[in-house]
Amino acid sequence: MENGNSNLFELNVKQGEPTLVPPAQETTKGLYFLSNLDQNIAVIVRTIYCFKSEEKGNENATELIKDALSEVLVYYYPLAGRLTISPDMKLIVDCTGEGVVFVEAEADCILEDLGDITKPDPITLGKLVYDIPGAKNILEIPPVTAKVTKFKCGGFALGLCMNHCMFDGIGAMEFVNSWGETARGLPLKVPPFMDRRILEARNPPNPDFAHHEFAEIEDISNAGEVYNEKMLYRSFCFDPKKLANLRKKALEDGSLEKCSTFEALSAFVWKARSKALDLKPDQQTKLLFAVDGRSRFDPPIPEGYFGNAIVLTNSICSAGDLVENPLSSTVKLVQEAVNMVTDSYMRSAIDYFEVTRARPSLASTLLITTWSRLSFHTTDFGWGEPILSGPVALPEKEVILFLSHGKERKSINVLLGLPAPAMKKFELLMKIEENEE
């Protein structure tokens, strides 16, 4: 259990002026279509990758990474453009080719001083990414900004701000890994598949599912007011033994035939968070999480798809049932939400946005984002795999993030923020769980 707010270390970074890195060659100009799955998720995701090698220092790191970015943008040319609004009032990319915003910086310390960057620490880690000053909305922020910060030890950090509307986690990792391959003089293992119109809405649209992910739930427990209090951010590590015990607990009453790690952990944190927030028994609460649709679409999405191929699914339950019923009951709700995601459901979700332009509501909701299967640790620009990598902060107060942890990536770090009183209760529930093992 770790406190993301107890870090007394203050990072000082001297930052250069931002420059633009355009594609190395002339690229396609004009408007680039974004699907309805992209429209729903236009938020900035900030991530950090820290590199250090015994064989070489950081003297040429900035130039090499900048040159490789210029080359890889030839393939990923929309990232060098700017977001705008289409005639039908949707987000679209104007492929201007003007380039990715790039910043060079130097830190006054060594990389090890950062500590464990898997802890949510937006104050410290925020200094390693570049946010556009004074940006009032998403249209004033380029699709990608990059910042390379050199440290006194010879290591460096690459900080990225990327708009989620450009790609989901799998697509983002394919881009960053392609960038690394380019830096090492290698061909791209997975060239991007650019045509997002394969996920265009049907004509006419036919949303034939209810899509409760968009449902606005009344907050009868005044949980929204609780969130006005000071937020605490914590990281809880579930090692293989704890994860196996959660699965065992979910299966012990015999009502389930099987249970995945994700299903057991999601059910457990949904229950624990609802308890910690003291939700009223008749308060409806919603669980949202993304399911990768690549293999679930018919036909499957082509390899290297450059875009969002994830679809939000959901489950809604009263807090009373959630808290009082056994873990197996909550796992069953999660499993039903996973199984709901078929080709028909996903096409319906695309059409639902076409008709309504609705955004998923986060009222009385827990949104679980799973990064534990993403290959953050494989990115290599020539200095080997990152010694540290992770998010700068959680994007919303309703979000819990699952991150793989440890050398063998078999543990899962659960990152979340809660108001101080609720966090104390959540921590107590974690201790009770440990004592029951």
Phi, psi and omega in degrees: 000130187225148182258114180286355182251000187266004183285110183274349180296134177248120180273127176249125183235128175264118189252136176277178178285140178293143176234171177252134176249103180275167174301148183292338179230166175299133181236171180301133177252166178112192186270136182245123186292136171246134183284172178293336175289334175283324185300325189283357195222037183278075176233154180273126177253125183250126180226156182233138172233124181249130183237144174202133182232142175287335186279327183213152181272198185254015187305315184253016185299314184298313183294318182295317181292322178294316179297318180294325177298315179302319181289317184288338177292343174299322178278319184257050190299332178298336180293341178271000180264200181222145178287144175212183180251132182281168178303331178265023171064041174239161173293140177210157180258127171270107184282081182276338182075012184290334171118167177275138176287127186231135182230136174257143182210163176227137178259155184264022184215187176259160183302322184299336179295339180293335183074209181275105184280004173283351173283137175295118181214074186298333182291309180287306186291336178297339178283351182259002174238164180246113174263137180294118182295135174075007180296126184266338180204177187297333181288340180268004180246123178300156181304326180219137163235147182230144179221126176252120180247120178273142178248159185295340183278355184097357176269177177207161177240137171254117178251129183238135167248115183232135179283124183300337180293344180278330177191158172274185184301318180295315179296320179297318180292324177296322177295310183295320178291325175295322176299316178295319178298319179298319179297331180266007177076024182254154174289159180289127176293320182232088177298146183289140170266117196267340191278101181277354181290351175293344177247031177288152176296151177288159180234110359283158178298147182220075178285097188254018171240163185286325179055064179290351176301336179269355187293135176269115183263133179291132181270085181278352181264359183056033178296330179299323178291324178300325182289350175285345177285170180300132180271138171249142179244133182225159175235127180241125183265124174254105181279173183305325180294314179297318180295320178295322179294323177296316178298318179299316180297321181294331185263351193291335180273000174078006183277347179242143177278325182207168183199126179275164177301315180300315183297316182292316183291319179298315179298317182297313183287330176297313177298311185295319180293320179297320176297314185297328181275358179054047180291144178296148184305324181267009175289122174286138178227142187244139171254128175241139170204158183268141174244133179288119184270001187307313181269351183269339174289154179234108002286163180300153179293136180300150178301142179080013182307122183267085182167187178270118175244021177260148180232134178283132172241172190207163169216141179237135184209153174286146181300324179300311178297320182298314185284321187277327184284158180294164181303325181301324180296318179289321177301320180299321177298319179295316180298320179296323178294320178296312185292340179294336187277095176243176176303318181297317181296316182292320176297323178294320179298320178297317180290325180300316178293323180301321184277320191255334189058026182284153173249147176302131180276138178256009177296130181049044188231146167247124177252115179262125177249124185255111174253004187292343180258002181271146189268055177302325188281357184261352183296130184219115177262008182118356178250016184083181181290155182299141175280338176214146173201152179165180181279156175285318183198168173281137185291328182218157181294338181274002187263136167243135184248132173259122179236137174291153188214151177089165185299323182266004178057028182263348174268159178235125172272128177257114181255131178205161174238139177216154171302150188311310181298320180292324180295322178299319178293320179296317178300320179297319178296325176295319179294319178299317179299317179296321182289338181278349183291000000 
